[in-house]
Amino acid sequence: MKGVSTGKGSVTIEQGSGGSAMMRLISEVVLRNVTKWGKGGVTLRDLDDSGSLVCGDTEIVLTTDAHTVKPPFFPGGNIGTLAAAGTINDIAVMGVKPLAISSSLVIEEGFPRGDLSKIMSSMNEVLEEVDVDLITGDTKVVEKGDLDGIIITTSGIGVTRKGKVVRDNGLRPGDSIIITGSVGDHGIAVLSVREGFDFELKTKSDVGPVWDVVKAAMSAGRVTAMKDPTRGGLANTLNELASKSGVGIEISEELIPIKPDVASAAEMLGVDPYAITNEGKVVLGVRPQTAKKVLSRVRATQRGREAAIIGTAVRDHQGEVVMETRVGGRRLMEPPIGDPAPRIC
Amino acid sequence: MDLSPFQSRELVERAAALLRRISPKEELRFMHVCGTHENTVARFGIRSLLPSQIKVVAGPGCPVCVTCPSEIDPAIEIARKHATVFTYGDMFGVPGSSMSLREARAEGAKVKVVYSVSDAIKMVNPVAGPSTFFSIGFETTAPLTASVIWSGLPKDFTFIVSHRLIPPALVALLDSGRIEIDGVICPGHVSTIVGTHPYEVLVKEFGIPVVISGFEPLDLVLSIIELVKQHKAGARVFNEYSRCVKPEGNTRARQLMDEVFEVCDMDWRGIGSLPSSGLRLREEFSDLDALKEFRVRTRRDSNMPRGCKCSQVLLGSLPPAECPLFASRCTPDSPVGPCMVSSEGTCRIWFLHGGRGS
């Protein structure tokens, strides 16, 4: 078939880390082999958080996400929390209420049943919090050694009126950029356990559903673009928003909320806190006249208390993110090649 | 020690304002020779705070970047045939003449990444056969290697010694006219060992202003102010990092280095041989030399990979972003030259931290 490619060489770990290396793998191998990528709504080629299908006056939003976090239990949550919240959030950042999810478990032989039970009950806590149902699933077990513990793949759907989804390409010059809380919590929490660093960290993962935050923002103002800063962190998200929207972004480092513990752990681990995964945050673009109102509504929600306006979309330097640093210098915030750590979500 | 004043926006902005007031009209080029300095300069956007006529360029400040294929290739051969090779993470991915230690490991060579030579000693597994530490770095890591040699090693533990020295390298480069600069920002951590005296020769012989600098944003802006002042008032060696550096340095560490190593001429990758700029094991420790122990032959090769402009980047004559491979064929996930591999490499720092500026 014309255009079909199997690719050369082998897949590397960086190519699964959410940055430019993964984008290359997707475009060179995944997209080149798929010709049926959707039409009308949000398609595979848009590489947005979810895709959508237009049916008459309604638009059905669908997303899927595999979770391979290592270790499966970490401060602030576990792979169950992550699997439910990750998918719910990918629907939520399209500006759509998540309705239901599916869950497919691939488990390594010998995995403790007690752990599985904890994982499922954590998943349920997330579902209860946002009133989302788990309506179908699948369970497979593979031989010991064929898998490291457990992989959970969840898919989710939501429904909205046609044309009402919020995309990641809608930023306009002048829009205020809001982040709904502190950056780097999930990545640093997981990494610190994994590296066995004895930081005596109080930092917990921020993993959790963001629908309440999104709903509050949308009720208060005109949200032009949205994305959750998961793999590749804030830096990746801002760069994607800028390049897909054809605008520049200017942000101020001083305004980016970050917990002191996270900042110092990142320094010690040698990772960039702006390039590491968040699992309970949203980056929003809003029209400037409503920005303050959106901010105060978001701050009134449980998960949005530390929200902040961190910058503005501009006409200049299209596709680039310029940061004014903590000491007043200016530099580019480059898109990361990948998340600093593999298997973080 | 509370370092927060050294990252204070108010103080940095005041210093930058002073710098703008005192800077002359002509262009002044200052070179630092340290990856950590470049990291601070890029991450905090320091260049954007300077008057346009003040240029700060990065010199050969990445020990991994200047390690030659003639040192990497033997390490690969030893890891393949003779011993487990331990080395720092930064060295792991640097290409030799045909491959890196990382690629060699993927093909079955025994390579382990460690944070320090003492970690390597802890990880030695006598059952797995002999061990070799690929010991690279400037004056900051050489004393650590010397101290483990002095305090006793596990059986069958040898070294590939690839240590290089900063002050003699600067002298050689200035002497040959290969770098033309108006001042040097010297790495503070090197001076915690060597002190301030080895830089006096730069002032005496070349009349070049010298400042020994700490690593925080304010340290660097203050150091640049000092160089501008010296440009007007006359060159000297100024110790901006006096909170850590004593003029005499660390005599005990230098004594240890002296007992174990002797100074030798050294090839620097992409630059060539620089007199008295390297260290090798003294004769009485030659039984610890892995190249002799395993009779590994090596061919002199200090070339950069083909098409790579790292040698110009290392001498501060080409900004990374002007290399045609930068961010296109050469990226941190598929690097061509060593400066894109190492976390101390100027190209990698620019790629990750927006060194291109704004």
HADDOCK unambig.tbl for C-alpha pairs under 7 A between the chains (distance, minus, plus):
assign (segid A and resid 322 and name CA) (segid B and resid 358 and name CA) 6.47 0.50 0.50
assign (segid A and resid 325 and name CA) (segid B and resid 44 and name CA) 5.39 0.50 0.50
assign (segid A and resid 325 and name CA) (segid B and resid 45 and name CA) 6.49 0.50 0.50
assign (segid A and resid 326 and name CA) (segid B and resid 9 and name CA) 6.35 0.50 0.50
assign (segid A and resid 326 and name CA) (segid B and resid 44 and name CA) 6.99 0.50 0.50
assign (segid A and resid 327 and name CA) (segid B and resid 7 and name CA) 6.57 0.50 0.50
assign (segid A and resid 327 and name CA) (segid B and resid 8 and name CA) 6.36 0.50 0.50
assign (segid A and resid 327 and name CA) (segid B and resid 9 and name CA) 4.07 0.50 0.50
assign (segid A and resid 327 and name CA) (segid B and resid 12 and name CA) 6.19 0.50 0.50
assign (segid A and resid 327 and name CA) (segid B and resid 44 and name CA) 6.59 0.50 0.50
assign (segid A and resid 328 and name CA) (segid B and resid 9 and name CA) 6.28 0.50 0.50
assign (segid A and resid 329 and name CA) (segid B and resid 44 and name CA) 5.81 0.50 0.50
assign (segid A and resid 329 and name CA) (segid B and resid 45 and name CA) 4.27 0.50 0.50
assign (segid A and resid 329 and name CA) (segid B and resid 46 and name CA) 5.45 0.50 0.50
assign (segid A and resid 329 and name CA) (segid B and resid 48 and name CA) 5.56 0.50 0.50
assign (segid A and resid 329 and name CA) (segid B and resid 49 and name CA) 5.57 0.50 0.50
assign (segid A and resid 330 and name CA) (segid B and resid 45 and name CA) 4.78 0.50 0.50
assign (segid A and resid 330 and name CA) (segid B and resid 48 and name CA) 5.82 0.50 0.50
assign (segid A and resid 330 and name CA) (segid B and resid 357 and name CA) 6.74 0.50 0.50
assign (segid A and resid 330 and name CA) (segid B and resid 358 and name CA) 6.35 0.50 0.50
assign (segid A and resid 331 and name CA) (segid B and resid 45 and name CA) 5.02 0.50 0.50
assign (segid A and resid 331 and name CA) (segid B and resid 354 and name CA) 5.49 0.50 0.50
assign (segid A and resid 331 and name CA) (segid B and resid 355 and name CA) 6.83 0.50 0.50
assign (segid A and resid 331 and name CA) (segid B and resid 357 and name CA) 4.62 0.50 0.50
assign (segid A and resid 331 and name CA) (segid B and resid 358 and name CA) 5.18 0.50 0.50
assign (segid A and resid 332 and name CA) (segid B and resid 354 and name CA) 4.32 0.50 0.50
assign (segid A and resid 332 and name CA) (segid B and resid 357 and name CA) 5.88 0.50 0.50
assign (segid A and resid 332 and name CA) (segid B and resid 358 and name CA) 5.71 0.50 0.50
assign (segid A and resid 333 and name CA) (segid B and resid 353 and name CA) 6.53 0.50 0.50
assign (segid A and resid 333 and name CA) (segid B and resid 354 and name CA) 5.69 0.50 0.50
assign (segid A and resid 334 and name CA) (segid B and resid 352 and name CA) 6.18 0.50 0.50
assign (segid A and resid 334 and name CA) (segid B and resid 353 and name CA) 6.46 0.50 0.50
assign (segid A and resid 334 and name CA) (segid B and resid 354 and name CA) 5.66 0.50 0.50
assign (segid A and resid 336 and name CA) (segid B and resid 352 and name CA) 6.79 0.50 0.50
